[in-house]
Amino acid sequence: MLLWLWQFVRPYRLRLVIAIIALIFTATLTLSLGQGIKLMIDEGFSSQSTLGLENALTFVGFIIVAMSIGAYFRFYMVSWLGERVVADIRKKLYSHLVSLPPSFFEDNLAGEIQSRVTTDTTLLQTVIGSSFSFALRNTLTFIGGLTLMFISNIKLTMIVLLVVPFIIFPLIYFGRKVKKLSRDSQDKIASVGAWAGESLQHIKVVQAFTREDMVTEQFNQAAEGAFDVALKRIRQRAALIAMVMMLVMGAVAGMLFVGGSDVIAGELSAGDLAAFVFYAIMVAGSLAAVTEVYGEVQRAAGAAERIRELLATEAEIKSPEAGVLETEPLEADDKPLIEFENMTYAYPSRPNTNALTKLNLAVQAGESIALVGPSGAGKSTLFDLLLRFRDPKGGDIKISGQSLSKWNLQDLRSQFALVPQQPVLFSANVWDNLKYGRPDATEAEVLAAVKAAHAEEFIEQLPDGYQSFLGEQGVKLSGGQKQRLAIARAILRDPKILLLDEATSALDAQSEHYVQQALNELMKGRTTFIIAHRLATVRHVDRIAVFDQGQLVDVGSHDELIESSELYRRLAELQFQLEKKA
């Protein structure tokens, strides 16, 4: 873990050096107190000298002041380093996460990923910002104290050292167990967080189905599971701390008996024994402290493993190596803008079943094309492939004559605007959600997009107008209002290619009227793909592509398909008959 962390600490080497110097300085001064105690006993108490006592106390006072100054620099530098390094880890981790394709988040719970970004990095901050400093200071104290013990009295030192092997081996054994249990504990905590987040996010469904008791019981079970794992870890750490304390204090007691006997026999001065006892207590205390911190370090090691796993996740879809991409202008009329060439795709979870099979389709710039067919026919998959959220398993997709794999991902996706069936709004105000389409847009451009989307009237009726907070996922707006905001955002983006995924399917008649007007404005002069189950909404498009079981079965206008496509005719007759009955 420390080797991995070094890449983040390395840019701040100077601060680390200052912190280590301060640590060594304070550890040395702490051990020097032993000499102050020796002077107080031998030069003051034993000699019955007030002057000797004053000199000893002056020496001790000087050490205490110097220790305080060193402690300030030590604490400040180490804490700064911990906060800075963890902030850098969080930034790198989040930057890496947003570069991963959507398929990664389909296989991993959002709540668990959030736990790694927040909880796990906080554990690392604790280790770097305090535990590491604490452990290093106590390690220096242990080494320095042990050296002074050897200098003071070798015989007494050997008595104390007899217990060291009995401490080291349990430390390694229990430390490994604590690390594994810490990893399990973090996984359990992440699972609890993910479950809680999901159930609260869909609280309307939970309450509508009166499943409050069920989700509470499931959450309680998950929380108890996390508690049980944590309890095992705590038992291991408690056993380790108790064993170390018993062995160390037993050794100190044995040393006191032998040393006391030497003082009585006149072979050792009381001051020398007192100083040795001070060093022994410092060594014992520092060893016990390091033992306790070792458990924290093992917890952090488990957290670091989880973070490293995320950072090691390779994005399956990447931009090509830097280079100049030569493409035809997107507005070119003589060549197709978008070409699907014998393109096949199968989902990794269903590798033997093609979602799309040998698709061949050419779309001209400015053309509007509707994708219709039964659910599961491959229409939404086509949108994912165009945005290069997924790559074809066979064949190719080209835009302006160049394969999508040769486009820089940001350049490619900047050509598109997506208006999904369920519009996505962020926990922010109206203005911020609109400018998500183009952050550098002027106020006039934003207002023009709002007007074109027929959203001006309802926005101005909100309590704080454009500054109104929309709540999580825009919960304070109706479906039609959210959809018009999403369309305004797409208009502001001013894309070359527009992707509309069932943009009006879940709306009432009045909302659909407003949204359809906004869509007509948005589609002007743009290449547009429309996924639609309601055929009445796409009769005006240039072409309709009919899909069935992952295959393109027919292409043409509404009237042409009524004559040529049995599937389209059946869908149309069924829908229009139902509309007449309604």
N, C-alpha and C positions, 0 to 999 in steps of 0.2 A: 504493500500500500504506500509506504513512504517513497519508494522509487517512482511509483506512478504520480504521487503528489508533487514530486520534485519539479516536473515540467511546469507546474503552475507557480511554484515558489521561486524558481530560478530568476524570473525577471525582477524580483525584489530581494536579491542577494544582499545588498547593502544593509537593508533593514534587518535581515536575518542575522547578519554579522553583528550589528549593534545589539540586537536582542541577546545573542549568545554571549557577547562580552559582558553585558549587564548581568546575565545569569551567572557567569563564572565569578564576577565581582561580588555579587550578593552571596553566593555559596561560600566563597572564601571568607568573607566577613562574618558569616554565620558561624563558621567553624572557629574563627578567631575568638569568639566569645568564650570558648573553652579556656583560652589562656587568661582571659579576664577573670574567670571564676578561680583559676589557679592562683592568680595574684591576690585576689580578695581573701582567699583562705590562708595562703602561706605568708603574704606580706602584711595582711591586715589582721585577720582573726587570730592566727597562730602567734604572730609577733606582737599582738596587742598594740598595733601602731595605727593611730588615726590618720597620719600622713600617708602611710602605705595604702590604707583603705580608700582615701580620697584619690590617690593616683590610679588605683585599680578602677574605681567608679568613673573617673575621667576617661580612661581608656575605653571602658565599656560604652560610655555615652557617645564618644566619637564614632565607635563602630556602629551604634544604632542609627545615628544621623546618616552616615555613609550608606548603610543598608537601606534606609528609607528612600534615598535618592536613587540608588540602583534599582530598587523595587519598582519605582515609578517608571523608569525607562524600560525595564523588563516587561512590565505589565502592558504598557502602552504599545510598545513595538510588537509584542507577540499577539496582542488582541487585534491590532491593525492588520497584521499579516494574516490572521485567521479570517477576518471579515473580507479582506481583499481577495484572498485565494478562493474562498467559497463563492464570492460574487463572480469571479472569473469562471469557476466551474459551472455555475448556474447559467451564465451567459453562453458558454460553449455548448452545454447540454441542450439548452432551449434552441439555440441556432441549429444544432444537429437535428433535433426532433422535427423542426418545421421543414427540414430538407428531405425528410423521409416521405415516401409515397403514401397515399391514403390507405393502401392495402395493409401497411404496418399497423395502423390504428384500428383496422377491422379485426386483427388478431390479438390486440393488446388493449386492456381496459384503460380508459382515459384516467380514471381515478387512481389506478396503480402507477401510471406514468407520472401523474401529478405528485404522488407520494415520493417518488424518487427525486423529483426536481426540488421538493421542499423539505420533507422530513429527513431523507438520507443526507442531503447536503448540510442540513442543520447539525446532524451528528458529526460530520466532518469538521464543521466550524468549531464545535466544542473541543474536538481533539486538537486541532491546529491552534486555536485561540487560547486554550487554557490547559487542557490535559497534557499537550506536548511540552509546554513550558514547565508545568508542574513536574512532569516525569523527568525532564532534563535537569531541572534544578535539584531534584532529589537524587538523581543518579550522580551528579557532581558532588553532592553532599556525601553520598555513600562512599564514593572513591576517595574523596579528600579526608573524610572521617576515618576510613579504614587505614589510610596512609599514616595519619597522625596517631592512630592507635598502635600501629607497628612501631612507630618512633618512640612512643611513650612506654609501652610494655609489651614485648613479644609474647610472653607467657599468657597474659590475660587475653591478648588478641586471638591466639590460637584456640582458646576455650570458646570464644564467641563464634569463630569461623567453623567450628565443628558442625554447626547446624545448617550451613549454607547449602550443601548438596541436597539436604532434605527439603529445602525451600525451592530450589531451581527446578527440580524434576516435576513436582506438583504444579508449579507455575506453567510449565510448558504443556503438561497434560490437560489441566483445567482450562488453560487459555485456548487450546484448540476446540474444546467442547463449547466454550463460551462463544467463540467466533461462529461456529455452525448454528448454535441456538439463536444468536443475534441475527443471522441471516434469515432464519425461519421466522423470527419475531417480526422483522421488518416486512417480510412477505405477508404475514398475517395482518399486520396493521394496514398495509396497502390494500389488501382485500377488503377489510372492513370499511376503509375510506371510499373505495370504489362502489361498494354495495350501498352505502349511505347516500353518496352523491347521486347514484342512478335512481334510487327510490324517491328521493326528495325532488329531483328534477321532474319526475313524472307523478307528482303528488296528486294531481287531478284524477289520474287513472287509478291510483292506489285507493283514494277515498271513494271514487265512483263505484268501485267493485267491493267496497268495504273490506279491504285487505290490510287495514292498519295493524290488526293483531298478528297477522301472518308475517308481515315484513318486520315488525318489531321483534317477533320471536326469532326470525332468521338473523336479524342484526345482533340480537343478544347471543345467539350461538356463535356467530363469528367473533364477537367481542370476547366471549369466554374462551374461545380457542386461542385468541391472541394473548389473553391473560395467562392461560396454562403454559404456553411456550415461554412467555416472559418469566413466569415463576420458576421454570426449570433453569433458565439462565441465571436468575437471582440466587437460586440455591447453590449453583456451581461457584458463583463469585463469593457468596457468603462463606462457603466451606473453605475456599482458598484463603480468604482474609483471616478466618479464625485459625487455620492451621499455621499460617505465617506468624501471627501474633503469639500463639502459644509457644512455638519453637524459639522465636527471637527473644521473647521475655524470659523464657526458661534459661536461655544462654546467658542473658544479662544477670539473672539471679545467681547462676553458678559463678559468673565472673565476680559479682559483688562479694560472694563468700570467700573466694580465693584472695581477692584484693584486700578485703577487710582483714583477713588473717595476716597478710603481709604488712599492713599498716600497724597492727597490734604488735607484730614482731619487730617493727622498726625498719623493715626493708623497703618501705614505700611511704612517701609523705602523704598527708591527708589531701593537700592540694593536687598532687599528681593523680591520686585516686579519683578525686572529684572531677578533674579534667578528663580522665579516661572514661569515667561514667557518663559524662556529658557527651563525649564522642561516640560512645557505645549507644547511647539513647538516640543520638542524631542518626547514626548508621541504621539502627533498628527501625526508627520512625520512617527514614527515607526508603528503606526496603519495603516496609509495609505499605507506604504511599505508592511506590512504583507498582507493587502487586495490585493495588486497587485500581490504579490508572491503567494497568495492563488489560483489565477487563473492559474498560472504556475503549481502549485502542482496538480490541478485538471486535467490539460492537461496530466501531467505525470501519474496520476492515470489511465487515459484512456489508455495510452500506456502500463502501467504495466499490465492492464487487458488482453490486447492482447498478451503480452509475456507470462503471466501466463497460458492463454488458450493453447498456444503451448506446454509449459512445462508440462501441465497436460494431454496432449494427450498420451494415453497409446498405446504402440506398441502391435498390435494384435499378432504378431509373435515374440517370445522371445526364448533365449537359456534356457534350463532347469536349475534347481538348480545345483550348483556345485557338481560334482561327477565324478567318473571314468567311462568312457564309454567303455564297453567291446565289441569289434567288431572283426569280422574275418579280416584277411589281405585283402587289396583291390585287391591283385593279385591272390587270391585263385581261383583254377580252378575247384574244386569239387562242389562249390555252386555258384548260380547266384550272380553277384555283385549288381545288381539293380533289385528290384522286385516291380511291381505294383500289389497290391492285392485287387481286387474288388473296385478299387478307383473311386470315383465320385467327381466332382467339378462343382459348379455353381457360377457365379459372383454375388456379393451382389446386383448389379444393376438389375440383371435378375434372382432372386432366384428360379423362377419356370421353368427355362430353363437350363438344364445341358450343360456345355461346354464339359465335358467328363463324360461318363456314364459307370460305372462298368468295368473299364479297368483292365485287367489281362495280364501281360507281364513280362517275366524274361529275363534279359540281362546278358550275361557272361562277365567277365573281358577281355578286349582286343577286344571285338566284336564291329563291326561297324554296325549301324542300321539306316536306312533312314526312315523318317516320311513323307509320301506323302498323298495327298488328296486335295479336294477343299478348298478354303479359308473359314475360320470359322469352320474347322473340329476339332479344338482343339490342333493343333500341337504346336503353340507358348505357349499356356496355359501349356502344358506339361513341357516346359523349366522352366516356372515360378514356377511350383510345385517342380521340381527337385532342384532348387536353394532355395526353401522354401521362395519365395517371397509371396506365398499364401499357405494355408493349405487345404488339401482335406476336403470335407464336409462328406464324407463317405469312408470307406475302409482305405488303408494305402499304404505308399511308404517306402521301406526299402533299405538301402545301407549297405552291409556287414552284413546283418542279423538284423540290428537295425533300428527301425522306425526313420524317419527324425526328429521327435519331440524330440527324445532323444539325438540328436547331438547338440553340441555347434555350434551356427550359423557360427562363424568364421572358426571352424574346418571343418564344412560341406562344406562351400563355397570355402575353400582353395583346395578342391579336384577337382574343376571345372575351366575351362577357357571357356569364351563365346566369340565367334566371330559373332557379329550381322550383319544383312544385311546392315545397315547403321553404319559403324564403328564410334566409339566415340573417338575423340581426344580432348585433353585439350589445352587451350591457353598457350602453353609453347613451348620449342624447341623439336627437334626430340629426343634427348637423354633422356630428362625427360619423354616424352611420352612412350618411350620404357621401361624405368626402372619402370614405373608404374606397369608393370607385376610382377616385383620382385625387390624392392628397394635395396636389399643387393647384387644384382648380380655384378660380376666382369666385367671389361671392355671386357675381352676375351669372357665371356659368352654372353654379349650383341651383340658383333660383330658376334659371331657364330649364334645367333638367327636371326640376320639381313640377314646373308648369306643364311641360310636355308629358309628364307621367300622370297628370290630373290628380296630383297629391297636394296641391297648394291649399285647397279649402280645408281639408281635415287637419293639416299641420297647424294652420293658423288658429284652429279651434282648440288645440291642446293647451293645457294650463300655462306652459312656458314657451309655447311656440316651438321654434327650432331648437331651443335649449331644454326641451322636455326630456326627462330620463325615461327610457323605454322599458327598463327592467330586463331581467334575464331572457334572452332570445326574443325580445320585443313583446313580452307577454301583455303589455298594456294596450296593444293595438289589436284590431280585428284582422281576420285573414286577408280581406281585400286591401286594408290599409298597409299591412306588411308587404303585400305583393307589389303595391304601387311604389312603396319606398325602394324595394329591390329593383324595380324597373327604372326608377329615377337614378339609382346608383349605376345601373348598366348604361343608361343614356349618357351620364356624366363620363363614364369610362371611354365612350366613343369608340367602340370596338369595330374591327373589320368584319369579324365573324360572330354571329349571335347564336347562342344555344338556349332554346326555350324548352323546358322539361315540364309538360303538363301545367303551364303557368296559370290556367284558369279553371282547372278541373274541380277544385274544392270550394268554389265561390258561389254565392247566390247570384241571382240574375242581375241585380243592380251593380254589385261589385264587379261581376264579370263584364258588364257593359263598360265601366270605367277602365278596367284593366285592359280590355281588348282595344279600346281607343289608345291607351298608352303604348300597347305593343305595336299597333299599326304605326305609330309615330317612331318607335324605336327601330322598326324593321326597314324603314326607308333607306334605300341605297346600300343595304348591308346583306352580306351572304348569311342566310338564316336557316338553321335546322330546328324543326319543331317536332317534339314528341307529343302526340295527341291520341287520346282514345275517343274523344268526341269529334267525329268527322265533320260536324257542322262548322267547327272553328277553323278548319284547314281547307275548305273548298276553294278559297281564293288564292292559294299558293301556286307557284309555277309548276311544281311537280310533287307527286306523292309517291313515296317508296313503301311498298308493302313487304313486311317481314313476317316469317313464320318459322318457328323452331330454328332460329339462327341463320336463316337463309333469306336472301332477297328474292322474292318470287315474282314481283312485277313493279314497273315504274310507269307513271303517266299522270295525266290530269284526272280530276274527279270523274268527268264524263267518260274518258277513255277507260278508266279502271272499272267503271260500272259495267262496261261491255266486255272487257278482257279478263278481269280477275274474279274468279268465283268467290275467293275469300273476302275480298274487298266488298263485293256486292252483298254477300251475306252479312257482313258487319254493318254496312250502310242500311240495308233493309231493316235489320234488327233495331238499330238506333233510331232511325226516323219513324218507325212504327211506334216505338216506345214514347217518342216525343209527341206524336199525334195523340196517343192515349192520355198522356199527361196534360 
